[in-house]
Amino acid sequence: MLFMVTNRRIIKGEYGDEERPNKKFEYQYAYNRKPRGKDQFEASGKQGFESTLLKELKRLKKEEGVSTPKVGIYIHGYNNDYQDSIDEIVDLENSLRDIHKYAPVIIGFSWPSSGKMPYYLSDREEARDSVGAFTRFLIELNELATRNEQDCFSTTFCIAHSMGNYLLRKGLEYLSDYLGSPTGRMLFDETVLLAPDIASKDIEQDGKGKYIAHFSRRTHVYYTKHDRALKASSAKRFGANRLGRHGAEDYDNLAPNVVLIDAKKYANSTAIAGKKDRAKEQVSVHSSHRYHPDILKDVVAVLSSIDRDQIDGREPYEQDGEPMRNHYRLV
């Protein structure tokens, strides 16, 4: 089942590329599953959102026999309008269903990216301006989980793509100011960073993204040297290496729960050729992590919390003749 949370302001009857004032956002549910362009979430409101979400988790357990259904957040990247943000969670749901054999619950967070390729820097500003709304959403999500902790039987995940990782990084930093360092139950069982458009140093223990590891039981980062979109991003960000293209700078300075995956064997133009998204457009290398079946199989194994050394289709890099436990390649 799909849900959406958005801080996009309604402009001329449509969700536009400006944020709502005062860190406001809207809960959306009751997705009608109509053809692209006619599909929409037909209901909104926090109470209905929460009751529908909890009802679906109970249904999955009782009617489909899924003992621990998965519920996760998906944060899109730049160059996405509102329809694009719906398309991405529809495609992700279909891909995960094919491998999982059931559809996990996905909550998209649609921040006001413009959906226009040249607007990278303005999208970056919109992502920064959306941090307040996103953090408020995380606080309310945490409160929902806490209220239902005794009856909670689901596992949680977060998937962020491209510039969505910047929003996640900033949001968890602000969340730490509100909640302090988490102890006991983490906010997410698994966090997956796809082609993250943040600095390579951010993921390190003393980096700006350290809170991603703090609020996750485990964090996986997927990168590829073939990502030309992030090469351009490096130039726009004054030459700083991007995590989604270069991986980490210092693998000795990663938290024990952070794992890097070199996906270049499948995240390249040849491997992804002919793969189309919901809009019938060729999938880019930058988005290939969400579409190539061999990468998706690895992601699904991660979401299933399989031990990092037991996931088929990957092998560790070596350091000083010994296999590394935080750096793997897909084979």
C-alpha positions in Angstrom: 0.0 0.0 0.0 1.2 3.5 -0.9 1.0 6.7 1.2 2.4 10.1 0.6 3.5 13.0 2.8 4.2 16.3 1.1 5.2 19.9 2.0 4.5 21.1 -1.5 2.3 24.2 -1.7 -0.8 24.0 -3.9 -0.4 26.5 -6.8 -3.3 26.9 -9.3 -4.9 23.7 -8.0 -1.7 21.6 -8.3 1.1 20.6 -6.0 3.9 22.9 -7.1 7.6 23.5 -6.6 7.4 25.7 -3.5 7.2 24.6 0.1 4.3 25.3 2.4 4.8 28.0 5.0 5.7 27.4 8.7 7.1 23.9 8.1 3.6 22.5 7.3 3.0 19.2 5.5 0.1 17.1 4.4 -0.6 13.4 5.1 -2.1 11.6 2.1 -3.6 8.1 1.7 -6.2 6.1 -0.3 -4.2 5.9 -3.5 -6.6 5.1 -6.3 -4.1 3.2 -8.6 -5.5 4.7 -11.8 -3.3 5.2 -14.9 -0.4 7.6 -14.7 -1.7 11.2 -14.8 -5.1 10.3 -13.4 -3.8 8.6 -10.3 -4.0 10.4 -7.0 -4.3 10.1 -3.2 -8.0 10.6 -2.6 -7.9 11.3 1.2 -5.7 13.4 3.5 -5.3 14.0 7.2 -3.1 12.6 10.0 -5.8 10.6 11.8 -6.9 8.8 8.6 -3.4 8.2 7.5 -2.4 6.6 10.8 -5.5 4.4 11.1 -5.2 3.2 7.5 -1.5 2.5 7.9 -2.0 0.4 11.1 -5.0 -1.4 9.5 -2.9 -2.4 6.5 -0.1 -3.8 8.7 -2.6 -5.9 10.6 -4.2 -7.1 7.3 -0.8 -8.2 5.9 -0.2 -10.2 9.0 -3.6 -11.7 9.3 -4.7 -12.2 5.7 -1.4 -12.7 3.9 0.6 -14.4 6.6 3.4 -11.8 6.7 4.6 -12.1 10.2 6.7 -8.9 10.2 5.5 -6.7 7.3 7.8 -3.9 6.2 6.9 -0.2 6.2 9.3 2.3 4.9 9.9 5.9 3.8 11.1 6.8 0.3 12.6 10.2 -0.3 13.1 11.2 -4.0 15.9 13.2 -5.5 16.1 16.4 -7.5 14.4 17.0 -10.9 11.1 15.5 -9.7 7.7 17.1 -9.8 4.8 15.8 -7.8 3.7 13.3 -10.4 7.3 12.0 -10.7 7.3 11.5 -6.9 4.2 9.3 -7.2 5.8 7.4 -10.2 8.9 6.6 -8.2 7.0 4.9 -5.3 4.8 3.0 -7.7 7.8 1.7 -9.6 9.5 0.9 -6.3 6.5 -0.9 -4.9 6.2 -3.0 -8.1 9.9 -3.9 -8.0 9.9 -4.9 -4.4 6.7 -6.9 -4.8 8.3 -9.0 -7.6 11.1 -10.0 -5.3 9.5 -9.9 -1.9 6.3 -11.7 -3.2 4.3 -9.1 -1.3 4.1 -5.3 -1.5 5.7 -3.5 1.5 4.1 -0.4 2.8 5.8 2.7 1.3 5.4 6.3 2.4 6.8 8.7 -0.1 8.0 12.1 1.1 7.4 14.6 -1.8 9.4 17.8 -1.3 9.1 20.6 -3.8 11.7 19.8 -6.4 10.9 21.5 -9.6 11.0 18.6 -12.0 13.3 20.5 -14.3 16.9 19.4 -15.1 18.6 22.8 -15.1 17.3 23.7 -11.7 19.8 21.8 -9.6 20.8 24.7 -7.3 17.2 25.9 -6.7 16.2 22.3 -5.9 19.1 22.2 -3.4 17.6 25.3 -1.8 14.1 23.7 -1.7 15.5 20.6 -0.1 17.2 22.8 2.6 14.0 24.7 3.1 12.1 21.4 3.5 14.2 20.2 6.4 11.8 21.7 9.0 8.7 19.9 7.6 10.6 16.6 7.1 11.9 16.7 10.7 8.4 17.3 12.0 7.2 14.4 10.0 10.0 12.2 11.5 9.1 13.3 15.0 5.4 12.4 14.5 6.4 9.1 12.9 8.5 8.3 15.9 5.6 9.2 18.2 3.3 6.9 16.2 5.8 4.0 16.6 6.2 4.7 20.3 2.4 4.8 20.9 2.1 1.4 19.2 5.3 -0.1 20.5 3.6 -2.9 22.5 1.7 -4.1 19.4 4.3 -3.3 16.8 5.2 -6.3 14.7 6.6 -4.5 11.6 10.1 -3.6 10.5 11.0 -0.2 9.3 13.3 1.1 6.5 14.2 4.3 4.8 15.3 4.6 1.2 16.7 7.9 -0.1 17.8 8.7 -3.6 20.1 11.4 -4.9 19.4 14.8 -3.3 16.9 13.1 -1.0 19.9 12.0 1.0 20.8 15.6 1.7 17.2 16.1 3.1 17.6 12.9 5.1 21.0 14.0 6.4 19.8 17.3 7.6 16.5 16.0 8.9 18.2 13.4 11.2 20.7 16.0 12.3 17.8 18.2 13.5 15.9 15.2 14.9 19.0 14.4 17.1 18.6 17.9 18.6 15.0 17.1 19.5 15.4 13.4 20.6 19.0 13.3 21.6 21.2 10.3 20.7 18.8 7.3 20.2 19.0 4.3 22.5 17.2 1.0 22.3 14.7 1.0 19.4 16.1 2.8 16.3 14.0 4.8 14.0 14.9 2.6 11.1 15.9 -1.1 11.0 17.5 -0.5 7.6 18.5 2.6 5.8 19.5 2.5 2.1 21.2 5.4 0.4 21.0 5.2 -3.4 23.3 7.4 -5.5 23.6 9.8 -2.5 24.2 13.4 -3.5 26.1 14.2 -0.3 29.9 14.5 0.2 31.9 11.3 0.5 33.2 12.4 3.9 29.6 12.9 5.3 29.1 9.2 6.0 32.2 9.0 8.2 31.9 8.8 12.0 32.8 12.5 12.4 31.0 13.6 9.2 27.8 15.6 8.8 25.8 12.5 8.0 26.8 10.6 11.2 23.2 10.8 12.4 22.1 8.5 9.6 24.0 5.7 11.2 22.9 6.8 14.7 19.2 6.4 13.9 19.6 3.2 11.9 20.3 -0.4 12.9 22.3 -0.6 9.7 23.0 1.7 6.8 23.9 0.6 3.2 25.3 3.0 0.6 25.1 2.1 -3.1 27.5 3.9 -5.5 28.9 3.7 -9.0 31.7 5.5 -10.7 29.6 5.7 -13.9 27.1 8.2 -12.4 27.6 11.2 -14.6 24.8 13.2 -12.9 26.9 13.1 -9.7 30.0 14.1 -11.6 28.2 17.2 -12.6 27.0 17.6 -9.0 30.6 17.5 -7.8 31.4 20.5 -10.0 28.3 22.4 -8.7 29.4 21.6 -5.2 32.8 23.1 -5.7 34.6 19.9 -6.5 33.7 17.8 -3.4 33.5 14.1 -4.2 30.0 12.8 -4.0 29.3 9.7 -2.0 27.1 8.1 -4.7 29.9 8.3 -7.2 33.2 7.8 -5.2 32.1 5.9 -2.1 33.6 6.8 1.2 36.9 8.6 1.5 38.2 6.7 4.6 36.8 3.2 5.2 38.7 3.0 8.5 36.5 5.9 9.8 33.1 4.4 9.3 30.7 3.4 12.0 30.4 -0.4 12.4 26.8 -0.4 11.1 27.7 1.4 7.8 28.3 -0.7 4.6 29.3 0.6 1.1 28.3 -1.3 -2.0 30.1 -0.7 -5.3 27.3 -1.3 -7.9 29.2 -0.4 -11.0 28.8 -3.8 -12.7 25.1 -3.1 -13.0 24.8 0.6 -12.6 26.1 1.6 -16.0 24.7 2.7 -19.3 25.1 -0.7 -20.9 23.6 -2.8 -18.1 20.5 -0.5 -17.8 19.9 0.0 -21.5 16.3 -0.7 -22.5 14.9 -0.4 -19.0 12.0 2.0 -18.9 10.3 3.7 -16.0 6.6 4.3 -15.4 6.7 7.3 -17.8 8.1 5.0 -20.5 11.4 6.8 -20.4 14.9 5.3 -20.4 16.2 4.8 -16.9 19.4 6.8 -16.2 22.5 5.4 -14.6 21.8 7.8 -11.7 18.4 6.0 -11.1 19.6 2.5 -12.1 19.8 1.3 -8.4 16.0 1.3 -8.3 15.5 -0.6 -11.5 18.3 -3.1 -12.2 17.1 -6.5 -10.9 20.6 -7.5 -9.6 20.9 -4.3 -7.5 17.3 -4.7 -6.3 18.0 -8.2 -5.1 20.8 -6.9 -3.0 18.6 -4.1 -1.7 15.8 -6.6 -0.8 18.3 -8.8 1.1 19.3 -5.7 3.0 15.7 -4.8 3.8 15.3 -8.4 5.0 18.2 -7.8 7.4 20.3 -10.7 6.1 23.8 -10.5 7.5 26.2 -8.5 5.2 28.4 -11.5 4.6 25.5 -13.9 3.7 24.0 -11.9 0.9 24.5 -13.7 -2.5 25.8 -11.7 -5.4 28.4 -9.6 -3.6 32.0 -10.0 -2.5 34.1 -8.0 -0.1 36.9 -5.7 -1.2 40.2 -6.6 0.5 42.5 -4.4 2.7 46.0 -5.6 3.6 45.0 -9.1 2.3 41.9 -9.4 4.5 38.3 -9.1 3.4 36.6 -5.8 4.5 33.3 -5.9 6.3 32.2 -2.5 5.2 33.0 -2.4 1.5 31.6 -4.8 -1.1 31.1 -5.0 -4.8 28.2 -6.6 -6.7 29.4 -9.5 -8.9 
